[in-house]
Amino acid sequence: MGKTVENPKTHVASCRMTGEVYRAMIADAKKRGVCISDYLETAVMQQIYSDVRSEMERRDA
């Protein structure tokens, strides 16, 4: 079924953090007057790029 959560406490904290991040992103999109789906697409792609790049840099170090 679902994925097993290794550490429920950090999982809950990370979910809460994700919710806060999304709320901040939505507020920012409204401020900029940008369509939220376009904004999220761009922001999510930037985050994925950033995460992947950080992971690659860590691996190379």
N, CA, C and O atoms as a Tinker XYZ file with bonds, in Angstrom:
   244  protein
     1  N      0.842000   -1.202000    0.000000    73     2
     2  CA     0.000000    0.000000    0.000000    64     1     3
     3  C      0.875000    1.250000    0.000000    63     2     4     5
     4  O      1.507000    1.584000   -1.003000    81     3
     5  N      0.900000    1.941000    1.155000    73     3     6
     6  CA     1.680000    3.173000    1.252000    64     5     7
     7  C      3.125000    2.893000    1.588000    63     6     8     9
     8  O      3.506000    1.770000    1.917000    81     7
     9  N      3.905000    3.927000    1.498000    73     7    10
    10  CA     5.331000    3.838000    1.802000    64     9    11
    11  C      5.501000    3.866000    3.326000    63    10    12    13
    12  O      4.826000    4.640000    4.005000    81    11
    13  N      6.383000    3.041000    3.861000    73    11    14
    14  CA     6.648000    3.032000    5.295000    64    13    15
    15  C      7.449000    4.278000    5.661000    63    14    16    17
    16  O      8.423000    4.632000    4.997000    81    15
    17  N      7.016000    4.925000    6.723000    73    15    18
    18  CA     7.707000    6.130000    7.190000    64    17    19
    19  C      8.744000    5.706000    8.219000    63    18    20    21
    20  O      8.407000    5.081000    9.225000    81    19
    21  N     10.007000    6.044000    7.968000    73    19    22
    22  CA    11.079000    5.626000    8.868000    64    21    23
    23  C     11.016000    6.330000   10.215000    63    22    24    25
    24  O     11.133000    5.687000   11.258000    81    23
    25  N     10.834000    7.629000   10.203000    73    23    26
    26  CA    10.765000    8.377000   11.453000    64    25    27
    27  C      9.520000    9.255000   11.438000    63    26    28    29
    28  O      9.520000   10.326000   10.831000    81    27
    29  N      8.449000    8.800000   12.113000    73    27    30
    30  CA     7.180000    9.542000   12.069000    64    29    31
    31  C      7.302000   11.000000   12.517000    63    30    32    33
    32  O      6.627000   11.871000   11.967000    81    31
    33  N      8.159000   11.277000   13.513000    73    31    34
    34  CA     8.285000   12.661000   14.004000    64    33    35
    35  C      8.843000   13.587000   12.933000    63    34    36    37
    36  O      8.305000   14.672000   12.715000    81    35
    37  N      9.910000   13.174000   12.265000    73    35    38
    38  CA    10.478000   14.038000   11.225000    64    37    39
    39  C      9.561000   14.076000   10.015000    63    38    40    41
    40  O      9.508000   15.078000    9.302000    81    39
    41  N      8.830000   12.975000    9.778000    73    39    42
    42  CA     7.894000   12.946000    8.649000    64    41    43
    43  C      6.805000   13.997000    8.854000    63    42    44    45
    44  O      6.488000   14.755000    7.938000    81    43
    45  N      6.234000   14.038000   10.059000    73    43    46
    46  CA     5.184000   15.019000   10.368000    64    45    47
    47  C      5.746000   16.426000   10.248000    63    46    48    49
    48  O      5.103000   17.306000    9.677000    81    47
    49  N      6.941000   16.645000   10.782000    73    47    50
    50  CA     7.568000   17.968000   10.704000    64    49    51
    51  C      7.795000   18.354000    9.252000    63    50    52    53
    52  O      7.586000   19.507000    8.876000    81    51
    53  N      8.219000   17.405000    8.438000    73    51    54
    54  CA     8.489000   17.722000    7.035000    64    53    55
    55  C      7.191000   17.999000    6.292000    63    54    56    57
    56  O      7.163000   18.855000    5.407000    81    55
    57  N      6.111000   17.292000    6.630000    73    55    58
    58  CA     4.808000   17.565000    6.003000    64    57    59
    59  C      4.307000   18.946000    6.399000    63    58    60    61
    60  O      3.790000   19.685000    5.561000    81    59
    61  N      4.456000   19.294000    7.660000    73    59    62
    62  CA     4.022000   20.605000    8.147000    64    61    63
    63  C      4.814000   21.691000    7.437000    63    62    64    65
    64  O      4.258000   22.699000    7.003000    81    63
    65  N      6.121000   21.474000    7.324000    73    63    66
    66  CA     7.013000   22.409000    6.640000    64    65    67
    67  C      6.576000   22.582000    5.187000    63    66    68    69
    68  O      6.525000   23.702000    4.679000    81    67
    69  N      6.261000   21.471000    4.519000    73    67    70
    70  CA     5.819000   21.522000    3.124000    64    69    71
    71  C      4.554000   22.357000    3.004000    63    70    72    73
    72  O      4.427000   23.162000    2.081000    81    71
    73  N      3.616000   22.173000    3.929000    73    71    74
    74  CA     2.379000   22.957000    3.928000    64    73    75
    75  C      2.662000   24.439000    4.069000    63    74    76    77
    76  O      2.059000   25.262000    3.381000    81    75
    77  N      3.582000   24.778000    4.964000    73    75    78
    78  CA     3.945000   26.184000    5.174000    64    77    79
    79  C      4.590000   26.760000    3.922000    63    78    80    81
    80  O      4.323000   27.901000    3.544000    81    79
    81  N      5.438000   25.968000    3.284000    73    79    82
    82  CA     6.105000   26.412000    2.060000    64    81    83
    83  C      5.071000   26.681000    0.975000    63    82    84    85
    84  O      5.135000   27.706000    0.297000    81    83
    85  N      4.108000   25.757000    0.805000    73    83    86
    86  CA     3.079000   25.952000   -0.220000    64    85    87
    87  C      2.238000   27.190000    0.061000    63    86    88    89
    88  O      1.917000   27.948000   -0.854000    81    87
    89  N      1.880000   27.397000    1.335000    73    87    90
    90  CA     1.090000   28.597000    1.677000    64    89    91
    91  C      1.874000   29.864000    1.355000    63    90    92    93
    92  O      1.313000   30.832000    0.843000    81    91
    93  N      3.170000   29.857000    1.655000    73    91    94
    94  CA     4.018000   31.015000    1.357000    64    93    95
    95  C      4.113000   31.228000   -0.152000    63    94    96    97
    96  O      4.093000   32.366000   -0.623000    81    95
    97  N      4.215000   30.134000   -0.910000    73    95    98
    98  CA     4.303000   30.235000   -2.366000    64    97    99
    99  C      3.011000   30.794000   -2.954000    63    98   100   101
   100  O      3.043000   31.625000   -3.862000    81    99
   101  N      1.874000   30.334000   -2.431000    73    99   102
   102  CA     0.578000   30.815000   -2.922000    64   101   103
   103  C      0.432000   32.306000   -2.632000    63   102   104   105
   104  O     -0.022000   33.069000   -3.485000    81   103
   105  N      0.820000   32.718000   -1.419000    73   103   106
   106  CA     0.748000   34.134000   -1.051000    64   105   107
   107  C      1.643000   34.963000   -1.972000    63   106   108   109
   108  O      1.255000   36.046000   -2.410000    81   107
   109  N      2.832000   34.456000   -2.261000    73   107   110
   110  CA     3.771000   35.157000   -3.132000    64   109   111
   111  C      3.209000   35.270000   -4.549000    63   110   112   113
   112  O      3.325000   36.318000   -5.185000    81   111
   113  N      2.606000   34.199000   -5.035000    73   111   114
   114  CA     2.015000   34.209000   -6.380000    64   113   115
   115  C      0.899000   35.248000   -6.464000    63   114   116   117
   116  O      0.791000   35.973000   -7.453000    81   115
   117  N      0.068000   35.315000   -5.417000    73   115   118
   118  CA    -1.026000   36.301000   -5.398000    64   117   119
   119  C     -0.458000   37.716000   -5.428000    63   118   120   121
   120  O     -0.964000   38.585000   -6.138000    81   119
   121  N      0.602000   37.935000   -4.646000    73   119   122
   122  CA     1.244000   39.253000   -4.603000    64   121   123
   123  C      1.760000   39.658000   -5.979000    63   122   124   125
   124  O      1.643000   40.815000   -6.384000    81   123
   125  N      2.327000   38.696000   -6.687000    73   123   126
   126  CA     2.885000   38.969000   -8.013000    64   125   127
   127  C      1.817000   38.996000   -9.104000    63   126   128   129
   128  O      2.079000   39.421000  -10.229000    81   127
   129  N      0.604000   38.537000   -8.759000    73   127   130
   130  CA    -0.471000   38.495000   -9.744000    64   129   131
   131  C     -0.241000   37.430000  -10.807000    63   130   132   133
   132  O     -0.619000   37.596000  -11.966000    81   131
   133  N      0.383000   36.339000  -10.392000    73   131   134
   134  CA     0.710000   35.253000  -11.318000    64   133   135
   135  C     -0.297000   34.116000  -11.132000    63   134   136   137
   136  O     -0.779000   33.879000  -10.025000    81   135
   137  N     -0.608000   33.416000  -12.228000    73   135   138
   138  CA    -1.474000   32.231000  -12.147000    64   137   139
   139  C     -0.762000   31.193000  -11.276000    63   138   140   141
   140  O      0.392000   30.849000  -11.530000    81   139
   141  N     -1.456000   30.700000  -10.250000    73   139   142
   142  CA    -0.812000   29.813000   -9.278000    64   141   143
   143  C     -0.238000   28.549000   -9.919000    63   142   144   145
   144  O      0.830000   28.094000   -9.509000    81   143
   145  N     -0.913000   27.975000  -10.906000    73   143   146
   146  CA    -0.378000   26.740000  -11.499000    64   145   147
   147  C      0.925000   27.015000  -12.251000    63   146   148   149
   148  O      1.855000   26.210000  -12.189000    81   147
   149  N      0.998000   28.148000  -12.961000    73   147   150
   150  CA     2.246000   28.515000  -13.650000    64   149   151
   151  C      3.350000   28.763000  -12.633000    63   150   152   153
   152  O      4.489000   28.329000  -12.807000    81   151
   153  N      2.987000   29.470000  -11.567000    73   151   154
   154  CA     3.954000   29.812000  -10.530000    64   153   155
   155  C      4.504000   28.545000   -9.881000    63   154   156   157
   156  O      5.717000   28.391000   -9.735000    81   155
   157  N      3.601000   27.634000   -9.490000    73   155   158
   158  CA     4.033000   26.406000   -8.822000    64   157   159
   159  C      4.903000   25.560000   -9.741000    63   158   160   161
   160  O      5.906000   24.991000   -9.311000    81   159
   161  N      4.515000   25.483000  -11.007000    73   159   162
   162  CA     5.292000   24.713000  -11.971000    64   161   163
   163  C      6.733000   25.232000  -12.017000    63   162   164   165
   164  O      7.685000   24.454000  -11.959000    81   163
   165  N      6.878000   26.540000  -12.121000    73   163   166
   166  CA     8.202000   27.158000  -12.186000    64   165   167
   167  C      8.959000   26.944000  -10.882000    63   166   168   169
   168  O     10.125000   26.547000  -10.888000    81   167
   169  N      8.283000   27.214000   -9.758000    73   167   170
   170  CA     8.931000   27.094000   -8.452000    64   169   171
   171  C      9.329000   25.650000   -8.168000    63   170   172   173
   172  O     10.417000   25.392000   -7.653000    81   171
   173  N      8.450000   24.709000   -8.505000    73   171   174
   174  CA     8.748000   23.297000   -8.267000    64   173   175
   175  C      9.922000   22.857000   -9.132000    63   174   176   177
   176  O     10.802000   22.135000   -8.661000    81   175
   177  N      9.945000   23.280000  -10.382000    73   175   178
   178  CA    11.061000   22.919000  -11.260000    64   177   179
   179  C     12.371000   23.497000  -10.724000    63   178   180   181
   180  O     13.404000   22.828000  -10.754000    81   179
   181  N     12.331000   24.732000  -10.236000    73   179   182
   182  CA    13.542000   25.343000   -9.670000    64   181   183
   183  C     14.001000   24.570000   -8.439000    63   182   184   185
   184  O     15.198000   24.363000   -8.240000    81   183
   185  N     13.038000   24.140000   -7.608000    73   183   186
   186  CA    13.376000   23.394000   -6.395000    64   185   187
   187  C     13.984000   22.040000   -6.753000    63   186   188   189
   188  O     14.978000   21.624000   -6.157000    81   187
   189  N     13.386000   21.355000   -7.726000    73   187   190
   190  CA    13.905000   20.053000   -8.153000    64   189   191
   191  C     15.329000   20.225000   -8.687000    63   190   192   193
   192  O     16.224000   19.452000   -8.348000    81   191
   193  N     15.525000   21.238000   -9.519000    73   191   194
   194  CA    16.852000   21.514000  -10.075000    64   193   195
   195  C     17.851000   21.755000   -8.939000    63   194   196   197
   196  O     18.955000   21.210000   -8.939000    81   195
   197  N     17.442000   22.575000   -7.981000    73   195   198
   198  CA    18.305000   22.913000   -6.858000    64   197   199
   199  C     18.648000   21.666000   -6.034000    63   198   200   201
   200  O     19.804000   21.462000   -5.666000    81   199
   201  N     17.633000   20.830000   -5.744000    73   199   202
   202  CA    17.852000   19.613000   -4.961000    64   201   203
   203  C     18.782000   18.648000   -5.683000    63   202   204   205
   204  O     19.703000   18.094000   -5.083000    81   203
   205  N     18.535000   18.451000   -6.976000    73   203   206
   206  CA    19.343000   17.518000   -7.764000    64   205   207
   207  C     20.783000   18.018000   -7.836000    63   206   208   209
   208  O     21.730000   17.244000   -7.695000    81   207
   209  N     20.931000   19.309000   -8.055000    73   207   210
   210  CA    22.278000   19.883000   -8.146000    64   209   211
   211  C     23.029000   19.725000   -6.819000    63   210   212   213
   212  O     24.206000   19.364000   -6.809000    81   211
   213  N     22.346000   19.995000   -5.701000    73   211   214
   214  CA    22.968000   19.837000   -4.382000    64   213   215
   215  C     23.396000   18.394000   -4.156000    63   214   216   217
   216  O     24.491000   18.127000   -3.661000    81   215
   217  N     22.515000   17.467000   -4.526000    73   215   218
   218  CA    22.812000   16.041000   -4.364000    64   217   219
   219  C     24.034000   15.650000   -5.195000    63   218   220   221
   220  O     24.892000   14.906000   -4.720000    81   219
   221  N     24.118000   16.140000   -6.418000    73   219   222
   222  CA    25.254000   15.822000   -7.289000    64   221   223
   223  C     26.540000   16.416000   -6.728000    63   222   224   225
   224  O     27.593000   15.779000   -6.778000    81   223
   225  N     26.461000   17.631000   -6.194000    73   223   226
   226  CA    27.644000   18.271000   -5.611000    64   225   227
   227  C     28.119000   17.486000   -4.393000    63   226   228   229
   228  O     29.322000   17.328000   -4.185000    81   227
   229  N     27.175000   16.994000   -3.585000    73   227   230
   230  CA    27.532000   16.198000   -2.413000    64   229   231
   231  C     28.226000   14.908000   -2.833000    63   230   232   233
   232  O     29.212000   14.493000   -2.224000    81   231
   233  N     27.700000   14.281000   -3.882000    73   231   234
   234  CA    28.265000   13.030000   -4.372000    64   233   235
   235  C     29.683000   13.238000   -4.895000    63   234   236   237
   236  O     30.559000   12.396000   -4.698000    81   235
   237  N     29.896000   14.363000   -5.562000    73   235   238
   238  CA    31.212000   14.653000   -6.141000    64   237   239
   239  C     32.247000   15.050000   -5.093000    63   238   240   241
   240  O     33.449000   14.906000   -5.316000    81   239
   241  N     31.782000   15.547000   -3.955000    73   239   242
   242  CA    32.704000   16.043000   -2.916000    64   241   243
   243  C     33.485000   14.918000   -2.255000    63   242   244
   244  O     34.297000   15.170000   -1.365000    81   243
